[in-house]
Amino acid sequence: MALGRLGKRTEKGSDESTEKGAGKESAAAAAPGERGGAAMRVAALRSRVGTLVWTVFVLLALVLAVGALLIAIDANRDNALVSAVLDLADGVDLGVFSRENGIREFDGSNAETKNALFNWGLGAVAYLVVGRLLERVIKP
């Protein structure tokens, strides 16, 4: 038999004091571990958001590229799908990379095709560059 707290004789006296001390140490050790777990969750969230941002920018660039391709192959604009893609590309170009009033305007034969390929192609590249930069900033 051992003396426990306050001089009482107990069967597990030494075990209780050891367990209580170990409990304090484990609680102190768990606090940094919990902070590490939170940091891991934040890092995982930032990684997912970065991937989502990159995916959105790739899709926007793809819309511009497909729109330019449809203009280049002189696709039937009466087709609902072709019309929808061209309308979406007109919205995605933000006016800066517009076919009619973009960075560069071509004149002469095939001017519409050249304008679409140049301006929307440049817009697609810009979306990819900005998307990659944002992804790098967001991801840990």
VOGU-3710 file (C-alpha; in Angstrom, 3 decimals, decimal comma):
1> malgrlgkrt> 0,000/0,000/0,000  1,144/3,485/-0,828  0,281/6,879/0,544  -1,940/8,848/-1,818  -2,886/12,514/-1,638  -3,315/13,953/1,824  -1,716/10,960/3,427  -4,566/8,551/2,776  -3,652/5,023/2,129  -4,854/3,771/-1,211
11> ekgsdestek> -4,160/0,814/-3,369  -3,601/2,950/-6,460  -2,141/6,068/-4,876  1,007/6,231/-6,914  -0,848/5,278/-10,072  -3,381/8,097/-9,615  -0,745/10,782/-9,238  1,129/9,452/-12,235  -2,042/9,345/-14,318  -3,019/12,864/-13,319
21> gagkesaaaa> 0,414/14,166/-14,237  0,309/12,330/-17,519  -3,134/13,743/-18,180  -1,836/17,281/-17,840  1,074/16,561/-20,158  -1,172/14,939/-22,751  -3,615/17,864/-22,605  -0,741/20,277/-23,168  0,534/18,144/-26,016  -2,929/17,931/-27,585
31> apgerggaam> -3,341/21,711/-27,852  -0,513/22,190/-30,372  -1,743/19,107/-32,196  -5,190/20,651/-32,502  -3,647/23,816/-33,893  -1,726/21,688/-36,354  -4,953/19,970/-37,378  -6,610/23,328/-37,958  -3,659/24,443/-40,032  -3,941/21,273/-42,075
41> rvaalrsrvg> -7,650/21,913/-42,657  -6,952/25,496/-43,733  -4,200/24,293/-46,066  -6,536/21,695/-47,562  -9,256/24,326/-48,024  -6,830/26,749/-49,664  -5,660/23,966/-51,957  -9,224/23,165/-53,016  -10,094/26,822/-53,565  -6,914/27,305/-55,620
51> tlvwtvfvll> -7,793/24,311/-57,753  -11,345/25,605/-58,190  -10,090/29,043/-59,276  -7,690/27,454/-61,767  -10,468/25,253/-63,161  -12,807/28,234/-63,636  -10,132/30,211/-65,465  -9,291/27,233/-67,690  -12,982/26,890/-68,588  -13,185/30,601/-69,435
61> alvlavgall> -10,115/30,283/-71,648  -11,647/27,214/-73,281  -14,836/29,136/-74,089  -12,794/31,823/-75,859  -10,702/29,263/-77,721  -13,731/27,275/-78,884  -15,480/30,506/-79,895  -12,476/31,526/-81,996  -12,399/28,068/-83,569  -16,096/28,268/-84,439
71> iaidanrdna> -15,529/31,628/-86,149  -12,488/30,266/-87,991  -14,318/27,221/-89,371  -17,313/29,411/-90,236  -19,717/27,344/-88,166  -23,460/27,703/-88,740  -24,524/30,548/-86,434  -28,168/29,502/-86,692  -27,256/26,398/-84,686  -28,308/26,885/-81,047
81> lvsavldlad> -25,095/25,411/-79,624  -22,818/27,506/-81,836  -24,850/30,608/-81,056  -24,697/29,881/-77,311  -20,913/29,392/-77,350  -20,378/32,601/-79,346  -22,661/34,568/-77,015  -20,864/33,159/-73,998  -17,477/34,004/-75,531  -18,693/37,544/-76,225
91> gvdlgvfsre> -19,550/37,848/-72,531  -16,301/36,289/-71,335  -14,078/38,571/-73,425  -14,877/41,478/-71,048  -14,829/43,952/-73,931  -11,040/44,093/-73,810  -10,587/41,104/-76,107  -13,691/41,747/-78,207  -13,894/40,649/-81,836  -15,283/43,999/-82,954
101> ngirefdgsn> -13,287/46,395/-80,792  -10,459/44,417/-79,233  -6,745/44,823/-78,708  -6,070/44,642/-82,435  -8,466/45,178/-85,328  -7,774/43,651/-88,712  -9,145/44,965/-91,986  -9,624/43,331/-95,352  -10,472/39,795/-96,239  -11,180/37,392/-93,377
111> aetknalfnw> -10,993/40,262/-90,896  -13,620/38,713/-88,615  -11,699/35,447/-88,438  -8,406/37,216/-87,777  -9,995/39,412/-85,106  -11,534/36,406/-83,356  -8,384/34,313/-83,495  -6,100/37,113/-82,339  -8,266/38,808/-79,695  -9,970/35,742/-78,256
121> glgavaylvv> -6,715/33,777/-78,440  -4,959/36,540/-76,529  -7,846/36,604/-74,058  -7,567/32,845/-73,541  -3,840/33,157/-72,829  -4,519/36,035/-70,422  -7,104/33,954/-68,550  -4,632/31,085/-68,250  -1,851/33,337/-66,943  -4,076/35,145/-64,436
131> grllervikp> -5,659/31,871/-63,329  -2,289/30,263/-62,715  -1,057/33,303/-60,780  -4,165/33,334/-58,591  -3,849/29,621/-57,975  -0,239/30,054/-56,849  -1,224/32,879/-54,501  -4,157/30,985/-52,987  -2,530/27,576/-52,556  -0,251/27,110/-49,531
//
